[in-house]
Amino acid sequence: MSNAFEDDSREYLALCNDEEYYSLWPHGTAVPDGWRVVYGPDSRESVVGHIDRVWTDMRPKSLRHVQAEHEDVPA
């Protein structure tokens, strides 16, 4: 049985949740509650590249905001 998350022959989506975490998701598979499509459908390589470009800070959004309030650092 093949892994749907590693099949280069299918299309994928980039998902994002409220904490601005990203996920690679097989196109045609139901998007889980709490997640929204932010890119795709496109090739696995293209979607992974998009996620690599936009997800530059892996801290949750809520933590970034708390730290910014205490450190005067932009969220």
PQR file with spaces between the fields and no chain letter, atoms N, CA, C, O and H, PARSE charges and radii, in Angstrom:
ATOM       1  N    MET     1       0.848   -1.179    0.000 -0.4000 1.5000
ATOM       2  CA   MET     1       0.000    0.000    0.000 -0.0000 2.0000
ATOM       3  C    MET     1       0.899    1.251    0.000  0.5500 1.7000
ATOM       4  O    MET     1       1.838    1.351    0.790 -0.5500 1.4000
ATOM       5  N    SER     2       0.598    2.188   -0.889 -0.4000 1.5000
ATOM       6  CA   SER     2       1.419    3.397   -0.990 -0.0000 2.0000
ATOM       7  C    SER     2       0.962    4.445    0.024  0.5500 1.7000
ATOM       8  O    SER     2      -0.180    4.444    0.482 -0.5500 1.4000
ATOM       9  H    SER     2      -0.164    2.106   -1.531  0.4000 1.0000
ATOM      10  N    ASN     3       1.877    5.320    0.349 -0.4000 1.5000
ATOM      11  CA   ASN     3       1.605    6.408    1.288 -0.0000 2.0000
ATOM      12  C    ASN     3       1.109    7.611    0.493  0.5500 1.7000
ATOM      13  O    ASN     3       1.836    8.127   -0.357 -0.5500 1.4000
ATOM      14  H    ASN     3       2.805    5.320   -0.023  0.4000 1.0000
ATOM      15  N    ALA     4      -0.105    8.063    0.750 -0.4000 1.5000
ATOM      16  CA   ALA     4      -0.708    9.178    0.004 -0.0000 2.0000
ATOM      17  C    ALA     4       0.072   10.476    0.165  0.5500 1.7000
ATOM      18  O    ALA     4      -0.074   11.382   -0.655 -0.5500 1.4000
ATOM      19  H    ALA     4      -0.696    7.645    1.440  0.4000 1.0000
ATOM      20  N    PHE     5       0.888   10.585    1.194 -0.4000 1.5000
ATOM      21  CA   PHE     5       1.646   11.806    1.440 -0.0000 2.0000
ATOM      22  C    PHE     5       3.001   11.801    0.732  0.5500 1.7000
ATOM      23  O    PHE     5       3.725   12.796    0.772 -0.5500 1.4000
ATOM      24  H    PHE     5       1.007    9.849    1.861  0.4000 1.0000
ATOM      25  N    GLU     6       3.342   10.700    0.094 -0.4000 1.5000
ATOM      26  CA   GLU     6       4.633   10.589   -0.576 -0.0000 2.0000
ATOM      27  C    GLU     6       4.500   10.141   -2.027  0.5500 1.7000
ATOM      28  O    GLU     6       5.451    9.613   -2.604 -0.5500 1.4000
ATOM      29  H    GLU     6       2.754    9.892    0.061  0.4000 1.0000
ATOM      30  N    ASP     7       3.344   10.346   -2.611 -0.4000 1.5000
ATOM      31  CA   ASP     7       3.079    9.908   -3.976 -0.0000 2.0000
ATOM      32  C    ASP     7       3.265   11.084   -4.928  0.5500 1.7000
ATOM      33  O    ASP     7       2.394   11.949   -5.025 -0.5500 1.4000
ATOM      34  H    ASP     7       2.572   10.774   -2.142  0.4000 1.0000
ATOM      35  N    ASP     8       4.394   11.121   -5.629 -0.4000 1.5000
ATOM      36  CA   ASP     8       4.699   12.241   -6.517 -0.0000 2.0000
ATOM      37  C    ASP     8       3.772   12.316   -7.730  0.5500 1.7000
ATOM      38  O    ASP     8       3.796   13.313   -8.452 -0.5500 1.4000
ATOM      39  H    ASP     8       5.102   10.419   -5.551  0.4000 1.0000
ATOM      40  N    SER     9       2.970   11.304   -7.966 -0.4000 1.5000
ATOM      41  CA   SER     9       2.094   11.313   -9.139 -0.0000 2.0000
ATOM      42  C    SER     9       0.756   12.013   -8.873  0.5500 1.7000
ATOM      43  O    SER     9      -0.021   12.207   -9.808 -0.5500 1.4000
ATOM      44  H    SER     9       2.950   10.495   -7.379  0.4000 1.0000
ATOM      45  N    ARG    10       0.472   12.389   -7.647 -0.4000 1.5000
ATOM      46  CA   ARG    10      -0.806   13.033   -7.359 -0.0000 2.0000
ATOM      47  C    ARG    10      -0.607   14.499   -7.014  0.5500 1.7000
ATOM      48  O    ARG    10       0.523   14.956   -6.845 -0.5500 1.4000
ATOM      49  H    ARG    10       1.103   12.231   -6.887  0.4000 1.0000
ATOM      50  N    GLU    11      -1.701   15.230   -6.912 -0.4000 1.5000
ATOM      51  CA   GLU    11      -1.639   16.649   -6.548 -0.0000 2.0000
ATOM      52  C    GLU    11      -1.858   16.802   -5.049  0.5500 1.7000
ATOM      53  O    GLU    11      -2.468   15.960   -4.389 -0.5500 1.4000
ATOM      54  H    GLU    11      -2.619   14.858   -7.050  0.4000 1.0000
ATOM      55  N    TYR    12      -1.329   17.927   -4.537 -0.4000 1.5000
ATOM      56  CA   TYR    12      -1.396   18.208   -3.106 -0.0000 2.0000
ATOM      57  C    TYR    12      -1.876   19.624   -2.860  0.5500 1.7000
ATOM      58  O    TYR    12      -1.929   20.457   -3.765 -0.5500 1.4000
ATOM      59  H    TYR    12      -0.834   18.610   -5.073  0.4000 1.0000
ATOM      60  N    LEU    13      -2.224   19.870   -1.606 -0.4000 1.5000
ATOM      61  CA   LEU    13      -2.604   21.182   -1.122 -0.0000 2.0000
ATOM      62  C    LEU    13      -1.670   21.565    0.014  0.5500 1.7000
ATOM      63  O    LEU    13      -1.098   20.699    0.676 -0.5500 1.4000
ATOM      64  H    LEU    13      -2.181   19.193   -0.871  0.4000 1.0000
ATOM      65  N    ALA    14      -1.517   22.861    0.237 -0.4000 1.5000
ATOM      66  CA   ALA    14      -0.880   23.350    1.455 -0.0000 2.0000
ATOM      67  C    ALA    14      -2.015   23.832    2.350  0.5500 1.7000
ATOM      68  O    ALA    14      -2.844   24.644    1.937 -0.5500 1.4000
ATOM      69  H    ALA    14      -1.982   23.565   -0.300  0.4000 1.0000
ATOM      70  N    LEU    15      -2.044   23.329    3.569 -0.4000 1.5000
ATOM      71  CA   LEU    15      -3.040   23.737    4.546 -0.0000 2.0000
ATOM      72  C    LEU    15      -2.378   24.590    5.610  0.5500 1.7000
ATOM      73  O    LEU    15      -1.173   24.492    5.841 -0.5500 1.4000
ATOM      74  H    LEU    15      -1.371   22.670    3.905  0.4000 1.0000
ATOM      75  N    CYS    16      -3.180   25.430    6.257 -0.4000 1.5000
ATOM      76  CA   CYS    16      -2.696   26.251    7.366 -0.0000 2.0000
ATOM      77  C    CYS    16      -3.789   26.274    8.427  0.5500 1.7000
ATOM      78  O    CYS    16      -4.977   26.268    8.107 -0.5500 1.4000
ATOM      79  H    CYS    16      -4.159   25.510    6.069  0.4000 1.0000
ATOM      80  N    ASN    17      -3.373   26.301    9.706 -0.4000 1.5000
ATOM      81  CA   ASN    17      -4.364   26.393   10.774 -0.0000 2.0000
ATOM      82  C    ASN    17      -4.265   27.755   11.465  0.5500 1.7000
ATOM      83  O    ASN    17      -3.468   28.600   11.056 -0.5500 1.4000
ATOM      84  H    ASN    17      -2.407   26.306    9.966  0.4000 1.0000
ATOM      85  N    ASP    18      -5.059   27.969   12.498 -0.4000 1.5000
ATOM      86  CA   ASP    18      -5.105   29.268   13.171 -0.0000 2.0000
ATOM      87  C    ASP    18      -3.790   29.645   13.850  0.5500 1.7000
ATOM      88  O    ASP    18      -3.536   30.827   14.084 -0.5500 1.4000
ATOM      89  H    ASP    18      -5.706   27.283   12.830  0.4000 1.0000
ATOM      90  N    GLU    19      -2.964   28.673   14.163 -0.4000 1.5000
ATOM      91  CA   GLU    19      -1.667   28.950   14.774 -0.0000 2.0000
ATOM      92  C    GLU    19      -0.581   29.140   13.714  0.5500 1.7000
ATOM      93  O    GLU    19       0.601   29.272   14.030 -0.5500 1.4000
ATOM      94  H    GLU    19      -3.171   27.713   13.972  0.4000 1.0000
ATOM      95  N    GLU    20      -1.007   29.149   12.454 -0.4000 1.5000
ATOM      96  CA   GLU    20      -0.127   29.323   11.299 -0.0000 2.0000
ATOM      97  C    GLU    20       0.892   28.189   11.166  0.5500 1.7000
ATOM      98  O    GLU    20       2.048   28.402   10.801 -0.5500 1.4000
ATOM      99  H    GLU    20      -1.968   29.041   12.196  0.4000 1.0000
ATOM     100  N    TYR    21       0.427   26.992   11.473 -0.4000 1.5000
ATOM     101  CA   TYR    21       1.177   25.777   11.164 -0.0000 2.0000
ATOM     102  C    TYR    21       0.733   25.336    9.778  0.5500 1.7000
ATOM     103  O    TYR    21      -0.422   25.535    9.400 -0.5500 1.4000
ATOM     104  H    TYR    21      -0.512   26.819   11.770  0.4000 1.0000
ATOM     105  N    TYR    22       1.634   24.746    9.029 -0.4000 1.5000
ATOM     106  CA   TYR    22       1.352   24.313    7.664 -0.0000 2.0000
ATOM     107  C    TYR    22       1.418   22.801    7.558  0.5500 1.7000
ATOM     108  O    TYR    22       2.092   22.128    8.338 -0.5500 1.4000
ATOM     109  H    TYR    22       2.572   24.584    9.335  0.4000 1.0000
ATOM     110  N    SER    23       0.698   22.286    6.569 -0.4000 1.5000
ATOM     111  CA   SER    23       0.688   20.849    6.332 -0.0000 2.0000
ATOM     112  C    SER    23       0.537   20.572    4.846  0.5500 1.7000
ATOM     113  O    SER    23      -0.206   21.262    4.148 -0.5500 1.4000
ATOM     114  H    SER    23       0.151   22.833    5.936  0.4000 1.0000
ATOM     115  N    LEU    24       1.238   19.567    4.374 -0.4000 1.5000
ATOM     116  CA   LEU    24       1.070   19.031    3.030 -0.0000 2.0000
ATOM     117  C    LEU    24      -0.127   18.091    3.099  0.5500 1.7000
ATOM     118  O    LEU    24      -0.211   17.260    4.004 -0.5500 1.4000
ATOM     119  H    LEU    24       1.841   19.006    4.941  0.4000 1.0000
ATOM     120  N    TRP    25      -1.061   18.215    2.140 -0.4000 1.5000
ATOM     121  CA   TRP    25      -2.277   17.413    2.211 -0.0000 2.0000
ATOM     122  C    TRP    25      -2.658   16.903    0.820  0.5500 1.7000
ATOM     123  O    TRP    25      -2.655   17.680   -0.135 -0.5500 1.4000
ATOM     124  H    TRP    25      -0.993   18.890    1.405  0.4000 1.0000
ATOM     125  N    PRO    26      -2.982   15.628    0.687 -0.5600 1.5000
ATOM     126  CA   PRO    26      -3.366   15.090   -0.611  0.2800 2.0000
ATOM     127  C    PRO    26      -4.661   15.738   -1.124  0.5500 1.7000
ATOM     128  O    PRO    26      -5.661   15.785   -0.408 -0.5500 1.4000
ATOM     129  N    HIS    27      -4.634   16.232   -2.354 -0.4000 1.5000
ATOM     130  CA   HIS    27      -5.822   16.805   -2.971 -0.0000 2.0000
ATOM     131  C    HIS    27      -6.864   15.709   -3.143  0.5500 1.7000
ATOM     132  O    HIS    27      -6.541   14.584   -3.523 -0.5500 1.4000
ATOM     133  H    HIS    27      -3.821   16.194   -2.935  0.4000 1.0000
ATOM     134  N    GLY    28      -8.107   16.046   -2.863 -0.4000 1.5000
ATOM     135  CA   GLY    28      -9.175   15.062   -2.968 -0.0000 2.0000
ATOM     136  C    GLY    28      -9.471   14.365   -1.657  0.5500 1.7000
ATOM     137  O    GLY    28     -10.420   13.585   -1.568 -0.5500 1.4000
ATOM     138  H    GLY    28      -8.370   16.960   -2.554  0.4000 1.0000
ATOM     139  N    THR    29      -8.673   14.635   -0.641 -0.4000 1.5000
ATOM     140  CA   THR    29      -8.905   14.103    0.701 -0.0000 2.0000
ATOM     141  C    THR    29      -9.526   15.219    1.528  0.5500 1.7000
ATOM     142  O    THR    29      -9.082   16.364    1.438 -0.5500 1.4000
ATOM     143  H    THR    29      -7.902   15.269   -0.713  0.4000 1.0000
ATOM     144  N    ALA    30     -10.529   14.917    2.321 -0.4000 1.5000
ATOM     145  CA   ALA    30     -11.219   15.935    3.105 -0.0000 2.0000
ATOM     146  C    ALA    30     -10.234   16.714    3.979  0.5500 1.7000
ATOM     147  O    ALA    30      -9.374   16.137    4.644 -0.5500 1.4000
ATOM     148  H    ALA    30     -10.889   13.987    2.394  0.4000 1.0000
ATOM     149  N    VAL    31     -10.383   18.036    3.958 -0.4000 1.5000
ATOM     150  CA   VAL    31      -9.540   18.911    4.784 -0.0000 2.0000
ATOM     151  C    VAL    31     -10.046   18.820    6.227  0.5500 1.7000
ATOM     152  O    VAL    31     -11.240   18.992    6.470 -0.5500 1.4000
ATOM     153  H    VAL    31     -11.081   18.506    3.418  0.4000 1.0000
ATOM     154  N    PRO    32      -9.155   18.551    7.184 -0.5600 1.5000
ATOM     155  CA   PRO    32      -9.583   18.412    8.583  0.2800 2.0000
ATOM     156  C    PRO    32     -10.123   19.728    9.145  0.5500 1.7000
ATOM     157  O    PRO    32      -9.719   20.809    8.717 -0.5500 1.4000
ATOM     158  N    ASP    33     -11.026   19.622   10.095 -0.4000 1.5000
ATOM     159  CA   ASP    33     -11.533   20.803   10.791 -0.0000 2.0000
ATOM     160  C    ASP    33     -10.378   21.592   11.378  0.5500 1.7000
ATOM     161  O    ASP    33      -9.416   21.020   11.891 -0.5500 1.4000
ATOM     162  H    ASP    33     -11.354   18.743   10.443  0.4000 1.0000
ATOM     163  N    GLY    34     -10.482   22.909   11.296 -0.4000 1.5000
ATOM     164  CA   GLY    34      -9.457   23.777   11.856 -0.0000 2.0000
ATOM     165  C    GLY    34      -8.347   24.119   10.869  0.5500 1.7000
ATOM     166  O    GLY    34      -7.443   24.887   11.198 -0.5500 1.4000
ATOM     167  H    GLY    34     -11.263   23.373   10.878  0.4000 1.0000
ATOM     168  N    TRP    35      -8.405   23.564    9.681 -0.4000 1.5000
ATOM     169  CA   TRP    35      -7.398   23.814    8.655 -0.0000 2.0000
ATOM     170  C    TRP    35      -8.065   24.434    7.444  0.5500 1.7000
ATOM     171  O    TRP    35      -9.243   24.186    7.189 -0.5500 1.4000
ATOM     172  H    TRP    35      -9.139   22.940    9.414  0.4000 1.0000
ATOM     173  N    ARG    36      -7.321   25.241    6.693 -0.4000 1.5000
ATOM     174  CA   ARG    36      -7.839   25.841    5.464 -0.0000 2.0000
ATOM     175  C    ARG    36      -6.787   25.693    4.371  0.5500 1.7000
ATOM     176  O    ARG    36      -5.589   25.633    4.646 -0.5500 1.4000
ATOM     177  H    ARG    36      -6.364   25.443    6.901  0.4000 1.0000
ATOM     178  N    VAL    37      -7.257   25.635    3.134 -0.4000 1.5000
ATOM     179  CA   VAL    37      -6.363   25.527    1.987 -0.0000 2.0000
ATOM     180  C    VAL    37      -5.766   26.907    1.708  0.5500 1.7000
ATOM     181  O    VAL    37      -6.500   27.888    1.590 -0.5500 1.4000
ATOM     182  H    VAL    37      -8.230   25.683    2.911  0.4000 1.0000
ATOM     183  N    VAL    38      -4.429   26.985    1.603 -0.4000 1.5000
ATOM     184  CA   VAL    38      -3.761   28.251    1.308 -0.0000 2.0000
ATOM     185  C    VAL    38      -2.953   28.198    0.007  0.5500 1.7000
ATOM     186  O    VAL    38      -2.439   29.217   -0.454 -0.5500 1.4000
ATOM     187  H    VAL    38      -3.833   26.188    1.699  0.4000 1.0000
ATOM     188  N    TYR    39      -2.847   26.995   -0.581 -0.4000 1.5000
ATOM     189  CA   TYR    39      -2.103   26.860   -1.832 -0.0000 2.0000
ATOM     190  C    TYR    39      -2.475   25.535   -2.477  0.5500 1.7000
ATOM     191  O    TYR    39      -2.703   24.537   -1.793 -0.5500 1.4000
ATOM     192  H    TYR    39      -3.265   26.167   -0.206  0.4000 1.0000
ATOM     193  N    GLY    40      -2.533   25.542   -3.795 -0.4000 1.5000
ATOM     194  CA   GLY    40      -2.762   24.318   -4.532 -0.0000 2.0000
ATOM     195  C    GLY    40      -4.189   24.231   -5.027  0.5500 1.7000
ATOM     196  O    GLY    40      -5.000   25.124   -4.782 -0.5500 1.4000
ATOM     197  H    GLY    40      -2.347   26.353   -4.350  0.4000 1.0000
ATOM     198  N    PRO    41      -4.488   23.163   -5.718 -0.5600 1.5000
ATOM     199  CA   PRO    41      -3.676   21.955   -5.874  0.2800 2.0000
ATOM     200  C    PRO    41      -2.524   22.158   -6.852  0.5500 1.7000
ATOM     201  O    PRO    41      -2.610   22.927   -7.809 -0.5500 1.4000
ATOM     202  N    ASP    42      -1.450   21.438   -6.572 -0.4000 1.5000
ATOM     203  CA   ASP    42      -0.260   21.486   -7.413 -0.0000 2.0000
ATOM     204  C    ASP    42       0.565   20.240   -7.121  0.5500 1.7000
ATOM     205  O    ASP    42       0.179   19.402   -6.306 -0.5500 1.4000
ATOM     206  H    ASP    42      -1.380   20.813   -5.794  0.4000 1.0000
ATOM     207  N    SER    43       1.697   20.129   -7.791 -0.4000 1.5000
ATOM     208  CA   SER    43       2.568   18.974   -7.576 -0.0000 2.0000
ATOM     209  C    SER    43       3.092   18.971   -6.141  0.5500 1.7000
ATOM     210  O    SER    43       3.135   20.008   -5.479 -0.5500 1.4000
ATOM     211  H    SER    43       2.011   20.809   -8.453  0.4000 1.0000
ATOM     212  N    ARG    44       3.482   17.806   -5.682 -0.4000 1.5000
ATOM     213  CA   ARG    44       4.039   17.685   -4.325 -0.0000 2.0000
ATOM     214  C    ARG    44       5.240   18.613   -4.178  0.5500 1.7000
ATOM     215  O    ARG    44       5.368   19.316   -3.176 -0.5500 1.4000
ATOM     216  H    ARG    44       3.447   16.964   -6.219  0.4000 1.0000
ATOM     217  N    GLU    45       6.115   18.615   -5.172 -0.4000 1.5000
ATOM     218  CA   GLU    45       7.318   19.443   -5.125 -0.0000 2.0000
ATOM     219  C    GLU    45       6.960   20.928   -5.005  0.5500 1.7000
ATOM     220  O    GLU    45       7.570   21.649   -4.215 -0.5500 1.4000
ATOM     221  H    GLU    45       6.012   18.044   -5.986  0.4000 1.0000
ATOM     222  N    SER    46       5.995   21.377   -5.767 -0.4000 1.5000
ATOM     223  CA   SER    46       5.588   22.780   -5.733 -0.0000 2.0000
ATOM     224  C    SER    46       4.971   23.157   -4.391  0.5500 1.7000
ATOM     225  O    SER    46       5.255   24.229   -3.855 -0.5500 1.4000
ATOM     226  H    SER    46       5.500   20.791   -6.408  0.4000 1.0000
ATOM     227  N    VAL    47       4.132   22.284   -3.848 -0.4000 1.5000
ATOM     228  CA   VAL    47       3.479   22.579   -2.566 -0.0000 2.0000
ATOM     229  C    VAL    47       4.504   22.579   -1.433  0.5500 1.7000
ATOM     230  O    VAL    47       4.463   23.453   -0.567 -0.5500 1.4000
ATOM     231  H    VAL    47       3.901   21.414   -4.283  0.4000 1.0000
ATOM     232  N    VAL    48       5.412   21.621   -1.429 -0.4000 1.5000
ATOM     233  CA   VAL    48       6.467   21.601   -0.402 -0.0000 2.0000
ATOM     234  C    VAL    48       7.329   22.855   -0.531  0.5500 1.7000
ATOM     235  O    VAL    48       7.706   23.444    0.482 -0.5500 1.4000
ATOM     236  H    VAL    48       5.446   20.911   -2.132  0.4000 1.0000
ATOM     237  N    GLY    49       7.646   23.272   -1.750 -0.4000 1.5000
ATOM     238  CA   GLY    49       8.416   24.503   -1.957 -0.0000 2.0000
ATOM     239  C    GLY    49       7.687   25.721   -1.420  0.5500 1.7000
ATOM     240  O    GLY    49       8.296   26.598   -0.807 -0.5500 1.4000
ATOM     241  H    GLY    49       7.339   22.794   -2.573  0.4000 1.0000
ATOM     242  N    HIS    50       6.378   25.774   -1.651 -0.4000 1.5000
ATOM     243  CA   HIS    50       5.583   26.894   -1.119 -0.0000 2.0000
ATOM     244  C    HIS    50       5.655   26.922    0.404  0.5500 1.7000
ATOM     245  O    HIS    50       5.901   27.972    0.999 -0.5500 1.4000
ATOM     246  H    HIS    50       5.883   25.061   -2.149  0.4000 1.0000
ATOM     247  N    ILE    51       5.444   25.778    1.028 -0.4000 1.5000
ATOM     248  CA   ILE    51       5.492   25.712    2.494 -0.0000 2.0000
ATOM     249  C    ILE    51       6.871   26.130    3.000  0.5500 1.7000
ATOM     250  O    ILE    51       6.970   26.862    3.985 -0.5500 1.4000
ATOM     251  H    ILE    51       5.245   24.925    0.544  0.4000 1.0000
ATOM     252  N    ASP    52       7.922   25.680    2.347 -0.4000 1.5000
ATOM     253  CA   ASP    52       9.286   26.056    2.746 -0.0000 2.0000
ATOM     254  C    ASP    52       9.501   27.568    2.660  0.5500 1.7000
ATOM     255  O    ASP    52      10.194   28.146    3.498 -0.5500 1.4000
ATOM     256  H    ASP    52       7.842   25.086    1.547  0.4000 1.0000
ATOM     257  N    ARG    53       8.909   28.208    1.648 -0.4000 1.5000
ATOM     258  CA   ARG    53       9.081   29.659    1.479 -0.0000 2.0000
ATOM     259  C    ARG    53       8.301   30.471    2.500  0.5500 1.7000
ATOM     260  O    ARG    53       8.789   31.496    2.975 -0.5500 1.4000
ATOM     261  H    ARG    53       8.347   27.739    0.967  0.4000 1.0000
ATOM     262  N    VAL    54       7.101   30.032    2.844 -0.4000 1.5000
ATOM     263  CA   VAL    54       6.243   30.866    3.698 -0.0000 2.0000
ATOM     264  C    VAL    54       6.312   30.529    5.188  0.5500 1.7000
ATOM     265  O    VAL    54       6.025   31.383    6.027 -0.5500 1.4000
ATOM     266  H    VAL    54       6.704   29.199    2.458  0.4000 1.0000
ATOM     267  N    TRP    55       6.687   29.306    5.521 -0.4000 1.5000
ATOM     268  CA   TRP    55       6.711   28.912    6.935 -0.0000 2.0000
ATOM     269  C    TRP    55       8.133   29.055    7.456  0.5500 1.7000
ATOM     270  O    TRP    55       8.868   28.076    7.584 -0.5500 1.4000
ATOM     271  H    TRP    55       6.920   28.612    4.840  0.4000 1.0000
ATOM     272  N    THR    56       8.501   30.286    7.751 -0.4000 1.5000
ATOM     273  CA   THR    56       9.876   30.584    8.146 -0.0000 2.0000
ATOM     274  C    THR    56      10.063   30.622    9.659  0.5500 1.7000
ATOM     275  O    THR    56      11.195   30.622   10.143 -0.5500 1.4000
ATOM     276  H    THR    56       7.904   31.081    7.647  0.4000 1.0000
ATOM     277  N    ASP    57       8.981   30.652   10.396 -0.4000 1.5000
ATOM     278  CA   ASP    57       9.044   30.675   11.864 -0.0000 2.0000
ATOM     279  C    ASP    57       8.068   29.626   12.370  0.5500 1.7000
ATOM     280  O    ASP    57       6.853   29.793   12.257 -0.5500 1.4000
ATOM     281  H    ASP    57       8.062   30.652   10.003  0.4000 1.0000
ATOM     282  N    MET    58       8.594   28.555   12.924 -0.4000 1.5000
ATOM     283  CA   MET    58       7.737   27.441   13.321 -0.0000 2.0000
ATOM     284  C    MET    58       7.097   27.612   14.697  0.5500 1.7000
ATOM     285  O    MET    58       6.373   26.732   15.160 -0.5500 1.4000
ATOM     286  H    MET    58       9.580   28.419   13.017  0.4000 1.0000
ATOM     287  N    ARG    59       7.360   28.730   15.341 -0.4000 1.5000
ATOM     288  CA   ARG    59       6.666   28.962   16.609 -0.0000 2.0000
ATOM     289  C    ARG    59       5.180   29.202   16.325  0.5500 1.7000
ATOM     290  O    ARG    59       4.842   29.818   15.315 -0.5500 1.4000
ATOM     291  H    ARG    59       7.948   29.446   14.964  0.4000 1.0000
ATOM     292  N    PRO    60       4.285   28.724   17.201 -0.5600 1.5000
ATOM     293  CA   PRO    60       2.871   29.004   17.005  0.2800 2.0000
ATOM     294  C    PRO    60       2.607   30.516   17.023  0.5500 1.7000
ATOM     295  O    PRO    60       3.308   31.266   17.701 -0.5500 1.4000
ATOM     296  N    LYS    61       1.606   30.945   16.282 -0.4000 1.5000
ATOM     297  CA   LYS    61       1.252   32.361   16.201 -0.0000 2.0000
ATOM     298  C    LYS    61       1.033   32.964   17.594  0.5500 1.7000
ATOM     299  O    LYS    61       1.498   34.070   17.870 -0.5500 1.4000
ATOM     300  H    LYS    61       1.036   30.335   15.731  0.4000 1.0000
ATOM     301  N    SER    62       0.336   32.249   18.459 -0.4000 1.5000
ATOM     302  CA   SER    62       0.053   32.768   19.794 -0.0000 2.0000
ATOM     303  C    SER    62       1.347   33.004   20.587  0.5500 1.7000
ATOM     304  O    SER    62       1.446   33.993   21.313 -0.5500 1.4000
ATOM     305  H    SER    62      -0.042   31.351   18.235  0.4000 1.0000
ATOM     306  N    LEU    63       2.323   32.123   20.461 -0.4000 1.5000
ATOM     307  CA   LEU    63       3.596   32.293   21.157 -0.0000 2.0000
ATOM     308  C    LEU    63       4.358   33.483   20.587  0.5500 1.7000
ATOM     309  O    LEU    63       4.938   34.261   21.344 -0.5500 1.4000
ATOM     310  H    LEU    63       2.242   31.320   19.871  0.4000 1.0000
ATOM     311  N    ARG    64       4.368   33.635   19.272 -0.4000 1.5000
ATOM     312  CA   ARG    64       5.050   34.775   18.660 -0.0000 2.0000
ATOM     313  C    ARG    64       4.486   36.088   19.181  0.5500 1.7000
ATOM     314  O    ARG    64       5.238   37.025   19.452 -0.5500 1.4000
ATOM     315  H    ARG    64       3.897   33.003   18.657  0.4000 1.0000
ATOM     316  N    HIS    65       3.165   36.162   19.323 -0.4000 1.5000
ATOM     317  CA   HIS    65       2.539   37.395   19.805 -0.0000 2.0000
ATOM     318  C    HIS    65       2.878   37.665   21.270  0.5500 1.7000
ATOM     319  O    HIS    65       3.150   38.808   21.638 -0.5500 1.4000
ATOM     320  H    HIS    65       2.554   35.401   19.103  0.4000 1.0000
ATOM     321  N    VAL    66       2.867   36.644   22.096 -0.4000 1.5000
ATOM     322  CA   VAL    66       3.223   36.813   23.509 -0.0000 2.0000
ATOM     323  C    VAL    66       4.673   37.255   23.636  0.5500 1.7000
ATOM     324  O    VAL    66       4.981   38.174   24.395 -0.5500 1.4000
ATOM     325  H    VAL    66       2.646   35.715   21.797  0.4000 1.0000
ATOM     326  N    GLN    67       5.556   36.611   22.902 -0.4000 1.5000
ATOM     327  CA   GLN    67       6.973   36.975   22.955 -0.0000 2.0000
ATOM     328  C    GLN    67       7.187   38.393   22.430  0.5500 1.7000
ATOM     329  O    GLN    67       8.005   39.134   22.976 -0.5500 1.4000
ATOM     330  H    GLN    67       5.307   35.864   22.285  0.4000 1.0000
ATOM     331  N    ALA    68       6.476   38.774   21.396 -0.4000 1.5000
ATOM     332  CA   ALA    68       6.615   40.127   20.840 -0.0000 2.0000
ATOM     333  C    ALA    68       6.175   41.179   21.853  0.5500 1.7000
ATOM     334  O    ALA    68       6.785   42.244   21.948 -0.5500 1.4000
ATOM     335  H    ALA    68       5.812   38.172   20.952  0.4000 1.0000
ATOM     336  N    GLU    69       5.132   40.889   22.602 -0.4000 1.5000
ATOM     337  CA   GLU    69       4.669   41.832   23.626 -0.0000 2.0000
ATOM     338  C    GLU    69       5.705   42.028   24.716  0.5500 1.7000
ATOM     339  O    GLU    69       5.817   43.121   25.271 -0.5500 1.4000
ATOM     340  H    GLU    69       4.636   40.023   22.525  0.4000 1.0000
ATOM     341  N    HIS    70       6.460   40.997   25.031 -0.4000 1.5000
ATOM     342  CA   HIS    70       7.429   41.050   26.115 -0.0000 2.0000
ATOM     343  C    HIS    70       8.816   41.468   25.657  0.5500 1.7000
ATOM     344  O    HIS    70       9.649   41.851   26.479 -0.5500 1.4000
ATOM     345  H    HIS    70       6.369   40.109   24.581  0.4000 1.0000
ATOM     346  N    GLU    71       9.076   41.400   24.355 -0.4000 1.5000
ATOM     347  CA   GLU    71      10.410   41.684   23.860 -0.0000 2.0000
ATOM     348  C    GLU    71      10.448   42.817   22.870  0.5500 1.7000
ATOM     349  O    GLU    71      11.518   43.148   22.358 -0.5500 1.4000
ATOM     350  H    GLU    71       8.400   41.089   23.688  0.4000 1.0000
ATOM     351  N    ASP    72       9.309   43.427   22.582 -0.4000 1.5000
ATOM     352  CA   ASP    72       9.218   44.458   21.560 -0.0000 2.0000
ATOM     353  C    ASP    72       9.809   43.978   20.230  0.5500 1.7000
ATOM     354  O    ASP    72      10.515   44.713   19.539 -0.5500 1.4000
ATOM     355  H    ASP    72       8.440   43.159   22.998  0.4000 1.0000
ATOM     356  N    VAL    73       9.496   42.720   19.895 -0.4000 1.5000
ATOM     357  CA   VAL    73       9.940   42.109   18.647 -0.0000 2.0000
ATOM     358  C    VAL    73       8.708   41.904   17.780  0.5500 1.7000
ATOM     359  O    VAL    73       7.684   41.432   18.273 -0.5500 1.4000
ATOM     360  H    VAL    73       8.922   42.123   20.457  0.4000 1.0000
ATOM     361  N    PRO    74       8.784   42.247   16.508 -0.5600 1.5000
ATOM     362  CA   PRO    74       7.610   42.031   15.650  0.2800 2.0000
ATOM     363  C    PRO    74       7.186   40.583   15.608  0.5500 1.7000
ATOM     364  O    PRO    74       8.026   39.684   15.579 -0.5500 1.4000
ATOM     365  N    ALA    75       5.854   40.349   15.604 -0.4000 1.5000
ATOM     366  CA   ALA    75       5.327   38.979   15.565 -0.0000 2.0000
ATOM     367  C    ALA    75       5.468   38.459   14.207  0.5500 1.7000
ATOM     368  O    ALA    75       5.089   37.318   13.941 -0.5500 1.4000
ATOM     369  H    ALA    75       5.172   41.079   15.627  0.4000 1.0000
